[in-house]
Amino acid sequence: MRTALLVFMKECRESLRDRRVLVNSLLVGPLIGPLLFLVLMRLVVGRELEKADQPLAVVVIGAERAPQLVAALRQMGLEPRPALADPELAVREQRIDLALRIAADFGADWRAGRPAQVELIYDSSRREAAADIERLRGMLDSYSHRNGALRLLARGLAPAIDTPLVIATRDAATPQARGALLFAMLPYMLVLTIFIGGLWLAIDSTAGERERQSLEPLLINPVPRDRILLGKLMATAAFSTASLTLGLLAFLAVAHFMPTEELGMSLALGPHFIAVALPLLAPLALLICIAQILIAAFARSVREAQTYLGLAQLVPVIPSIVLSLLPVKAQLWMYAVPLLGQQLALMRLLRAEPVPPIALALSAIATLLAGVAVFAVTRRVYDSERLAIAA
Amino acid sequence: MIEVRGLRKSFGGTPAVDGVSFTARDGEITGLLGPNGAGKTTTLRMLYTLMRPDAGSITVDGRDTQSEALAVRRTIGVLPDARGLYKRLTARENIEYFAGLQGLTPGVARTRAAALIATLGMQELAGRRTEGFSQGERLKTAIARALVHGPQNVVLDEPTNGLDVMATRSLREFLRGLRDAGRCVLLSTHLMQEVAALCDRIVIIAHGRVVADGTPDELRARAHEQSLEEAFMTLIGAAADAGDAA
């Protein structure tokens, strides 16, 4: 243990003097996730909000046939645009998102109390116009309903007669749940922070030392190689955990600037989240670090190690993708799968749902066991004869 | 004292060391002389327990390098072919790190490091980070790091590689000092002048085999040559002919 501590201290001291390590582990790693998030949220959410507040510009054909309707729509936020010759073609060619055509005999039908026709011209395959179409449809519905009720009243009937069925919608998603949907990538961001935090030390511990010709002298010392490996792992994990802690704090800080309130959702990104997430992710940090060291030990040069680890960085995204494509119901055994377990627990935490302690314990134990297994493999690689010899 | 007996090692079927035997005694400087690729570095790597021999044995002060690897490593100081330093640590930190790995307490490590720094005349370097050190400065640091635990046996792989004349001279002085203190010094080199100027005993290796072993005078006599260089060429040439015949 004394040897491992000695190696740990030396690796930390050396790394703390390396600007490249400091920038990567303690600046880029922790900040990249939160900042990326903030920018994305502002971009996406900001656009949605803007749309809702802005007047809805719609090409109206035959506005003069229904001045009252157009005036009412204008009050609801519609901004009529001058008519076009061929609105269908314009929509198909994506020059406009949608158009409203008021039928030629609208006035006559309206006055006679017959259903008067308006036409909505749009392209349902264009997802980005869906919100606008929905908005216009809502305006028309409400105008139609209001006038229907007035007509019933004028004939001395209760307007309720027109509504035999009331559909009340209740979105079962709590505000937190809606937020978590947007935050489905957050667990991956945290895993990425762990990854970047330990990256440089993992590369340096074997490939780097070999390239700089200091591995052979190191291994000639009268100490078992697994102690050296343990020391290097401890240093890598320390930097990775520091990166993770800073990353969590950064998320906490950034959460204040997220436009979640405007969207009517909230995220459980508080001190409680950190208090659970840190012990949840610490075993994962250990597993990721030893895996990084193992992968880097196979590389013949630092450059090769960077390539391998760059590819390995994509592995943690798999649970995120799987979970977003196949929204499975969390079973207890899933918590025993490293990466997947942490992902599931984090999602629950973000939704302010309690995570069963048994799931947390299972995740920690399974991840630690996986870490011990990878350590055993790495130790075999470290004991091999060719390890120290520069290729 | 280092005793090598019938040492063999091959890589992918090609023998690199093919039955090497020699003895390096205390109070002597033994030179392992041979052309590049003769098997010197592989022999030394087996000696300092970085590689396992396919056959044969090595003992250091009577301890077997395979069964007592850790104990052997405590009694040898090695300057390997690879001698990279930690460039973000100072020379002193480099030395003290290895002292710690050798099992010295921090207090002892500091005293030993200071003593070696004084002996090697590197007081001005000691507090500087090793990044940007010259070849000679790097070598001094690497030697201090290798000898900080005061080993009885000192093994150096091509120690003067890349050194200028002044640095080479002071290194030779230092090695003679170790010999006079009764240490066993074993070095490998491909340079004739090196062994001629320094070694008490020469082991000539070619094609993974020992082709001659003796004092400089004995070797000259055996090859019927006046200069050691001629003797070297004759002995190596004879070995090559023998190898072709076989």
Interface residues (C-beta under 8 A of the other chain):
Chain A: T3 L6 V7 K10 R13 E14 R17 D18 E209 R212 Q213 S214 L215 E216 P217 L218 L219 I220 N221 P222 V223 P224 E385 A388 I389 A390
Chain B: R45 Y48 T49 L50 M51 R52 L70 A71 R73 R74 V78 P80 D81 A82 R83 G84 L85 Y86 K87 R88 L89 E93 Y97 F98 G100 L101 Q102 G103 R129 A142 R145 A146
